[in-house]
Every structure is written in C-alpha cells, then in structure tokens.
Amino acid sequence: MWGGIFLLDMDHRQKIERIVEQLSERPEGASVKFVRDGVSHKVPNSQGNAGMAHEVIVPKLNEILEIDPKTMTCTAESGVTFFDLVQETLKHGLVPYTVPELKTITIGGAVAGSSVESMSYKYGGFHDSCLEYEVISASGEVLTCSPEENPDLFHMMHGTFGTVGMLTKLKFRLHPAQKFVKMTYEKYATFAEYQAAIQSYYKRGEHDFVDGIIHGPDHFTLCIGNFVDEAPYVNRYDGMKIFYKSTAERTEDFMRTQDYFFRYDRECHWLSRNFGLENKVLRALFGRWFLSSTNMIKAAKRLKWFFKGKRPDVVVDVFVPMSRFADFYDFYEREFDYYPLWIVPYRIPKKYPWLNESFMKNVDDELFIDCAIYGFRQKDGQDYYRLLDEKLVELRGIKTLISHNQYDENTFWKIYSRENFERVKAASDPENVFGDLYKKTHR
C-alpha cells in the first residue's frame, strides 16, 4: 500500500551501499563514469567519449518510494521516469508540478538538466517543486540536501549535470489533477499580438497549462489548457495523428491527462519527419514499433558513427528574457526561418546560483521564453549553433547544455558561475572525480 508508508527502503539502501562500494574502489587519480540502464536525452555526440574512467555500474534507481496524498508529496529514486510516475500519482488525483513531454525522461535527469513544460509559466521547472535530495559525494558520503540542510549543494544540483554529486533520491511537491485536459487553440497573425497574449496569460495565471506553436511567420498558435473531470470525446497522439499539426488545424481538443503530458512522445516532437515518418504509409508500416522518443533517441545514438565529421542538426532549447523575446524572434526569423517552433513560457522565481551574477545583473525578468528548435538542418557553411550562442550572450539568454555548445571556456564562465560551482565542488568533489561542467558539456 502507499498512503504515506515508505516501500522498498531497505532495497534503496542496498543500492546506495553498492554505489558507495564501487566509488571506494576507484583508482587514485581516476575520474568516474556512471553506467546506467536507461535512455540519455543528451544530443548524441558523434565524437565519442575521450579518455578512460572508473566505471560505476548504477543499480536500477526506478522505485517510487512514497506518495503521500495528505501532504501532496512524493519521494522517489532518481531513475523513475515521468511516465511511470504519472501513472501512479494520477491514482491519487495528483501529478508533478512539471511533467516533461517525453516518457523516458527521469526525475533525476529533469533536475540535472533544464526540464520545463506548459505548467512552467506558473510554477517554473521541475526542480522548483523539489523539497529534498539525497546526493552521493565523490568520497561516498550520502548527503541529505534541502534549503535548510546542505543548501548550497541543494541549489546547485539543478543545471550542473551531475558534476557536483550523484542524485539518487528526490522528494517533491504534487499538484491536484483531474482525469482530462481541455485544450483551446488561439490563433494570432502577428508576433506582437502573440507576445501580448502570452504576457496577459502569465499575469492572470488562471489556466493550468500555457504553451504555443509558431507554425510560420503569420501563424502563431497559443495552446491554453485546463484540467476537467469530463470530456465529450478524447484524442490521442500516439498513432497516426500528429499533435503539433493538430494545433494548426483545430480550435479545441480533449485528451486524457496522461496523454496530454506525453503528446509529443510518439513522434519525438517533429523529429520523426527527419526519418520520413510523417509520411502516412511509412507511419502505418513502421510507426507502431519505431515511433517513440525512446526508439528515435536510441537509433540516433547507434548511428552516431554515420554522422561523425558532419554538421549536426540543431536540436536545442534556448531561454530568452521576455523583454528580449521580440529581439530574439526577429533574429530567428531572419537567420533560421524554420518552423514549427515550440514556445514554452517559463517563470524563473529567482536567479539560479549556477548562473553568473554579473551576466544576469541587468536582467529583471521573472518570465523567460523557452524557444525549442528541433531538427533544423544547418546550411550555407554557417555554424548555427555558434550563431545561437553568440546571440544568447548578447540578449542575456541561456540554453540547455544537453546540446552542442560552441562557447569558448572564457565565455562559458561569463555565463555560468565558476565561483559557486568551484565552492560547492570543493566540498562534494574536491578531486574533480565527477568532471568539470564546461568540459562535460562542451562539444
């Protein structure tokens, strides 16, 4: 039974002991490579991994340890996927405050990276709902981290990709939910109208979900969603139907809550079209076994040797202050002119400590806009990743580090806080066993 009672905690302790034991076997001077059973959502690196490291085989950290309906909290191991998590929390009429859109993203990965979604316009990223972490240091010490206990490490876990400690367990808040989601798709002809509508919905904060799809220079769709208990019909986007296309064609829609959360998973946003799988015949023939974020990511990783030396497609989320959104979109329309573009308003309740204070000094925005660019094929000899990096520095924007980063080291540490990173590393990983943030994410 659930009901606030911890399950399998002894099993969890045994897993932690096994990790600590392997860390103690690390040869002096060696770094550590964690080997996990799961799907990494980092963009495949065609150059491979350089150097040798001591491998730590991580037991499956995939257990939900507690769901407490009274306090509306959940405690779970870091390898739990959001798909499995939502199936269980919905039994109690609850969901996480942020549910990333791909089924196999894990809760630990959502903290280490930058997972946001359509509830983020009110509640921020998934990490903003977290109350406590269990973290293993490089020396094998098992630490409890919260805003009160080991607060520096707690606040630096997000955005540092496991370089300050290994996240093994999380406690986080849950949000009341209903069985269905009703969607309304509002259409706008100009960017100015679209930006004004986003700002208005953000200030009012009266809806459960807000995000959008820009289908073209004169076709802006805002997706407004609310939990509802009843639905006259339901649509699912895990077969022949393609969600992002439906937002251009429909004015409203109803989905089961779990189907809404993972509406992009079946075609991994619109990356399926790079495999030709928006073709109806191919989709019917191969879609059943191939179409999912898991299979497409696995295929991309297996084929990375094929792309070695070739310029990668642009797959990246960039976060732009709302006050500079128009400047970014003008640049994007001029240089990229690539659609659809997924738009996710993202409330940052406070400036994160892993960002350089001087870089963010004059940024007063609480609302940022996540512009998700998926599958843009570089052209004309231009390095579009570098183009994006340079524009973001100008606009005081940031980006997900799961992608290809062209920052030189000096520029990187102007954006990210080397001072805070090194202070936390000195306590949790003084020998740099878990790696340097710049070197781990630079490609």
N, C-alpha and C positions, 0 to 999 in steps of 0.2 A: 504494500500500500504506500501511497505518497503521504498526504496530509501532514507535512512538516517533519516527517521522520526520515533521517538520512539512510540511504540504501548503499550497500556495497562499499562502505567507507573503509573497511579493512582491505578490500581489494585495491582501493585507491592508494592506501598507504603502502601496500606492497609494490605497486607500480612506481611510486616515488622512490622507495628504497632501491629498486632496480636501477633507476636513472642515476641516483646518487652514487651507487656502487660503480657504475660504469664511468662516471666522472672521476672517481678516485683512481681509476686505472689509467688515466690519461698520462702519456709520457711527458716528462718535463719539457716545456717549450712548445708543445704541440697545441694547435687550435682544436676546436671541437666541431664536428659536423653531426647534426641530429638527423637520423634517418627515420622518417615517419611513413606510416601506411595511410596514404590519402592523396588528394589532388591539390597541388600547389596552384594558386591563382596568379602567381607572378608570370609576367610575359616570358615565354621561353627565350633563353639566351643561347644563340647559335654558337657562341664562342666557348661554351662549356665552362667547367669549374677549374680554376687554376690551383695548383698546389695540393698537398696531401694534408689530411686532418684525422684526428682520432674520432672514429665513428661511435656514436651513442645510439643504440637501437631503442627507439622510444616505444614502450608498450602502448596499446590502443587506449588513448585517453578519451573514450567516447561514451562515458556514462553520465546520465543526468542523475545527480545525487539527491536533490531535493527540489520539490515545487511546493511552496507554502502559499496557499490561496489567501490566508488571513493577512499576511504582510505583503502579499503580491511580489514575492521574490523567488528567484531560482538560484540554485547552486549546481554547477555542472563542471565536468572536466573540459579542458581547453579544446579537445579534438571533436567535441559534439558539433554536428552540422546543424545549420539553421533549419533544414528540412525536418530532421528528426526532432529538434527542439520544438518547432511549431506544432507538430503532430501531438506532442504531449501537453504543452501549455494550453492548447485550444480545448482540451478536455475539461479544463477548469475555467474556460471563458477568458483566458489571458493570452497575451502574446508579448514578445520582447518589444521594447520601445523603438528599435530599429531592426528590420529584417532585410539583410542584403538580398539581392534579387536572384542569386544563383544558389541552387540547392546544396552544393557541397562546400560552400564557404563555411569555415568553422568559427566558433565564437572566439577562440584564441586568435585566429587569423584576422578577424574583424577588429580586434584591439590592436594587434601588431601593425596592421595596415591602416586604411582610412575608409572603413565601410560606412556609407551613408545610403539613405533611400528616401522615399516620399514622406515619411514621418519626420525627417530630419529638419524640415522647415520650422518645426516647433521644438524638437527635442534634441537636436544635434546628432552626433554619431553614436554608434552602439556603445562605445567606451564611456560616453557621457552618462549612461544609465548604470554603469558598474559601481559597485559598492566596496568590493574587496577582491584581491587577487592572492593566489598562492604562487610564489615565484621561487625557483631554484637558482641560487647564485653559482658562479663558476667554481667555487670551493665546495659546493654540495650542500650549502646551508639552505634549509627550507624556510622561507620568509613569508609572513603574513603582511600584506601591504594594503593600506587603506588611506583615506585622507588624514587619519589620526596616527596610524602606525606605519612607519617607513614611508612617509608621504612623498618624498622626492622620487623614490623608485615607483610608487603607485602612479604618479602623474607622468612619468617618463616612459612607462610601458607602451602607451599609445604612440604610434609613429616611429618607433625605433627598431622594429622588425627583429626582435629577439636578441638585439646586441647588448642589452643591459641585464638580461636574465631570461630564464626559461619559464614561460607562463604555463601552469599546469592545472589551475582550478580558478573559477570565477564565481562571484556572487553578484547578481544584477537584478534590477527592478523589472517588473512586468506591468503591462498596461491592459485594462479591460478591453475585451473584444466581443464582437458578435459574429454570427455564422457567415454573413455575406458582406460584400463591399459593393456599394453602388457608385458607379463612375459617371461623371459628366465631362464631356469634352468640349471646351470652349475654343472657338477659332478666332484668330486675330490676323489682320493683314499686314500690320507693321510692327517693327521691333519696339518702337516707343510705346504702343498700346500694350504689347506683351509684357514689357518690363513694368509698366504701371500696374498691370493686373497682378503680377507676382508680388509687388510691393504691398498692394492692397490686401491680398490674402494673407500675407505674412503678418501685417499689423493686426488684422482681425483675429487670426488664429482660431477660427471657428470650425475648421474642417479637419478630418483625421489624416488626409493624405493630399499633398500638392506636389506635382512634378510636371514635366512637359516634354513634348517632342517638337522640335523645329523640323518641318518636312521640306522646307525650301525658303528662299528669300521673301516670299509673300504668303507663307503658310505656316503659321505659328499655332500650335495646339497646347492648351493648358489642361492638365488632367486633374480633376478635383474628385476626391473620393471620400466616402463616409461609410462607417460600419452600419449595417442594417440587419434586422432579425429575419426579414422575409424578402424573397425575390420572386418576381413574376416569371423569370427564366434565368438560366445561368449559362455563361460561355466559358469555355476552357481553351487555352492556347498551348496545348501540349501535343497537338497532332498536325493537321493540315493548316489550321488557322495561324496567322502570324500577328502577334499582338501589336507591334508598332504600326503596322499597316492599318489595323482596325481603328487606331486613334485618328487617322486621317479621314476615315470614311464614316464613322459612327458619331452620334451626338451623346449617347449614353450607353451604359453596359452594366451587367451584373455578373459577379463572379463569387464563387466560394472564397472565403478569406484566404485559405491556404493556396488556392490557385492564383489569387491576385498577387500574393507575395512573390511567387515564382513564375510570373507571367512571361519573363524574358528567358527562362532557363532552357526551354525546348529548342530555341534557335540561337541561344547564347547572344542575346541582343540581335543584331543583324549580321553577325559574323558568319552565320550559316550560308549567306549568299556568296561568301568567298569560296565555299566548297560547292557552289552551284545548287544548293539545296533550298532555294526559293522557287526553283522550277517544280511545278506541281507533280510531274511524272517522277522525277528523281526523289522528291519528298515522299511520295507514296511508296516507292520501291525501297528506299534506304532510310527514310526518316525514323521508322519505328526503332531501329537498333542504334542509329548513329546520332540522331538529333537530341542532344542534351549538352549542357555546358561541360559536364564531366568528360564525355566522349570526345568532344571537339578539342578540349584542352589537352587531353591525353594524346590525340592524334597530332596536334601541333608540336608537342614535346618529342614524340617519336620521330617526327620528320624534321627536327631542327637541323640535322646534318645537311638536309637538302638546301636549307636557306643560308648555310654558312657563307659569309662573304657578300650576301645580298642585303640590300637595304630593307629593314623590316617595315611592315605596315605600321601605321601609327595607331596604337591602342593605349589610351591614357585618359585619366580624369584630371582636369585642372580646376582649381578652386580660385575664383576671382571675386574680390570685394564687390558688393552690389554697386557701389559708387563708381566702379570702373568696368562694369559689365558691358555698357554700350561701347566703350573703347575696345574691349576685347572682341566683341561681336563684329565691329567694323573691321578689325584686323582679320578675324576668322573668315568673314565673307569675302574679303579681298584676296587672302592668301590661300585659303583652303577651298571654300565654296563646295563643301561636301556635306551631304545630308543622308539620313536623318542625324540630328544632333540631340542627344538626351540632355535635358536640363533638370537639375535637382537643387532646389533652394536648400541651403544648409546653414542653420543657426549655430554659430560658434559662441557659446555662452561666456567664454573667457579665452584669452590668448594662451595657446598651449606652450608649456615650458620648453618644448623641443624646438620652438621657433626662436630665431634670434630677435631679441628685444629691439635692437636698433633697426632691423629690417622692417618690423611691424610698428615702429614708433608712431608714424603718422596715419596708421590705418585704424579708423574709429568704427568701421562697420562691424555689426554683430551678424549680419546676414551676408553669406557668401553664396556664389552660384557655382555649382559643380557642372561643368560642361564636359560631357563624356563623348570623346571622339573614338569611334570604334571602326577599325578596318580601312582607314584612309591609306591609299597606295601612293607612296612618295613619287615625285615626278621631276623632270627637268633638271636633274642633278642637284636639286635643293635638299638640304638636310632639314626636314620639317620638325624633327624632334628638337634640334638646336634652335630653330626659329621660334618654336613654342617656349623653350626655356628662356630665351632672351626676352621675349615679350612678357613673360610672367614676372621676371625680375623688374622690368620697367613698371608694371602695374601693381607690384607688391602682391602677386598671386603665388600660390603654391600648387604642387601637383602630387599625385600618388607616386611613390617611389617603387612601385611594383613594375614599372615600365622601363623604357630605355632612357637613361639620363645622360645628358651631354655636358653637364656642369663641370667646369674645372674645379679643383679642390678648393681654391680660394673663394670662388663664387658660391660654392655649395655651403661653406661655413659662414658666409654672409647671410644666408637664408636660415640655416639651421643653427641651433645654439651649441657650439662646441664647448662652451664653458659649462653649461648644465649637463651636457652629455658626459663630459670627462669627470665632472664631480660625482655623478651617480655611478659611472664605471669604476671609479676609484674604490667605491665601497662594495659593489656587487661583482666586478670583473676586473681587478687591477692588472692582471696579466694579459688582458685583451683576448681571452680564450674564445669569446663569442663573436669576435670580429668588430671591425670599425664600420660605423654606419655609412660613411662615404664609400669605402671600398666594397662593402657588401651590396650596395645599391647602384653603383656606377657601372655603366655598360658602354 
